[in-house]
Amino acid sequence: MPKSCADCQTILRAAEKVFSDGLNNKPDADPFSPVATGRFTNGLQSWETAATQGTCTLCKIMYFCPRSEIRISGGQVGTSTWGPRAANSLRHWLDGCIESHDECQSLPDSSLPMRLIEVMPPGTDYRAAVTVDNINALSIDAMSHVKLLSTADLPGDVEYLTLSHCWGESVPIKLLNKLKSIYAKQIPIEDLLQPDVKVFREAMWVTRCLGYRYLWIDALCINQEDENEKAIEVARMDQIYSGATVNLSATSASCGAEGMIFTRQESLYELFPCDCKTVEMGQEKHDYLVAYVDENKLDEEPANTRAWVFQERILAPRVIHFCRNKIFRECSQEQMDELQDYSPWISIPKQASQAHINLISDEGLDGLGKEQDFYHQFRSRLEIYSRTALSFPQDRLPSVAGIAKAIGRYMGLGKDEYFAGVWRNDLPKALLWRTRYSLGNKNWDPENAGYISPSWSWAGCEAPDIRQKLDTPPFEDLIEVINIWTVPEKPGGSHFGKIRDGGLTLRGRLFEIHRKRIGDKFLISVQDGNAGLKDELYFESKSLQTTRETEKRTEGTLKEVEIYWDRYTKDLERVTLPLWQVDASLDSVPWDDVDPEILYFLPISQFTYQERAGTRILMVGLVLQHDDSIGRYRRIGLFETEKPRWDGSNHELRMRFLEGSMVELTIV
């Protein structure tokens, strides 16, 4: 553990002064309420705020506790992240969540997977409390009985756990045709003791310690040589994970050899002595300052950066994250680490998990109906999903199919309501995704990835960070959806999985746009019969100038429209720059001397915001390109009108887009 910095010494001296001035040393009635909150002088509170900005690794969160009340339960923290204390604390948490968290219950119509691993021999008291004396007896080395079972012979309500893990380069043991009969009798101990199988071995040990008999692991419970079986089980991931009691996640491991149980590299807390004086006793006594190092970076851990694991994390009603220095537990209601198990004086504010979709609660978001709430939750999770990695781009839709199915199953929505990652009743808002960065995924070659989705779906965009429309101001739709369809990759296949074609037919106002590159800038004109220099739009220049300077130099001709291109191109002609970086001069090349790139603007919706300066209306729409070979359009970006400018041109442009005639078009 690093030594404390000068600020830590300052806080100790400040703490001594606070105590000597009189501090109530009695804990709150609720033993899990923060002790320090509201009990510091302003100076101490200011230090606490400053410390979070980064002075040293020790002084991020501080807790005061009198020595007589320290009560570090069960001795000091062990060097291993797994032991009797961890097992029994997790049992207590699981029991409490199952009994009292209504929103964390498994979906009632979940069905069992085809196979489960029996990790505890029949007749064994697997619910017995875990102790120092018996925990090692539950390991695979000491109790090698492990076999595969067909769930056809099990009751439908049997409890089981699941495992999330990174496969790495390969999985050393997996179910194959020749192993089915062998593994049904017993998985050979020599297979389980291979170094690369450490994560499976430890998951089985943890399952036993938590008091459960059955575990599901994808590589062992699905025949990896049976493509039909793989397709069936992959299509049922929503039921497999949502039906589990808890999902064990090897969160910090990038491959099976790393396992899920680690030796701690840092202590969970430090105790510092300081002298203080109580008002009641009027005498000095020694107290402690407990320092907690905040390390909650779950989303950055190796497993949680994988798309398939992200889906598993969302689907499971509960997740236990096995990280290198501590264990985190997560459900629909809360996310916390193990530190507070050590003393009632150590209290960490509970965080709501951002990785779950609440399928149980009847409470929706403010201003949203229940169905719209689910669509909103789905889009918000897609933002996180877009930052995860896939080995194969073609898995983009299959790796979220389980989430979509879970929502559809609960809402009573069928395959005719879901198309390439978009819900029919969430149109047109579901079309308003945009890229945060134009640069694509370096491992994703759009030219060779094959067909993934229609261009209007986020799934076909390789950008590493896709933003969805999540705010909920009053809005007006500017298009009418006529038809939407997708075609599964294989005849009779699932609409939730891979597809080979799809389209969207709608009615809207379509505007031809001429885009030209002149020097180091791009200029746009709207071809609606009102062409002329005063109607041009300028944007995306590499020259840095302020908006006001540009406006003065172009006499107010700059209209504020920002474009977010969907796809990176090698010649960098699809790079979006802020509007204040625009150079709108035409000194180098006259406008008429350059052949245009012909694009189209299709306004989709406009949103009304009430702000201090007044009402702001934002128009959002798609940037399209016409495919002459098929007579249809493809999406290549999204445009937004920005806040009203001082010369009123934003309003002029928006009104101009509202005056167009309605036409019917198809986007593929």
Secondary structure by P-SEA (a helix, b strand, c coil): cccccaaaaaaaaaaaaaaaaccccccccccccccccccccaaaaaaaaaaaacccccccbbbbbccccccccccccccccccaaaaaaaaaaaaaaacccccccccccccccccccccccccccccccccccccccccccccccccccccccccccccbbbbbbbbcccccccccccaaaaaaacccccccccccaaaaaaaaaaaaaacccbbbbcccccccccaaaaaaaaaaaaaaaaacccccccccccccccccccccccccbbbbbbbbccccccbbbbbbbbbbbbccccccccccccaaaaaaaaaccbbbbbcccbbbbbcccccccccccccccccccccccccccccccccccccccaaaaaaaaaaaaaaaaaaccccccccccccaaaaaaaaaaaaccccccccccccccccccccccccccccccccccccccccccccccccccccccccccccccbbbbcccccccccccccccccccccccccbbbbbcbbbbbbbbbcccbbbbbbccccccccccccccccccccaaaaaaaacccccbbbbbbcccccccccccccccccccccccccccccccbbbbbbbcbbbbbbccccbbbbbbbbbbbbcccccccccccccccccccccaaaaaaaaaaaabbbbbbccc
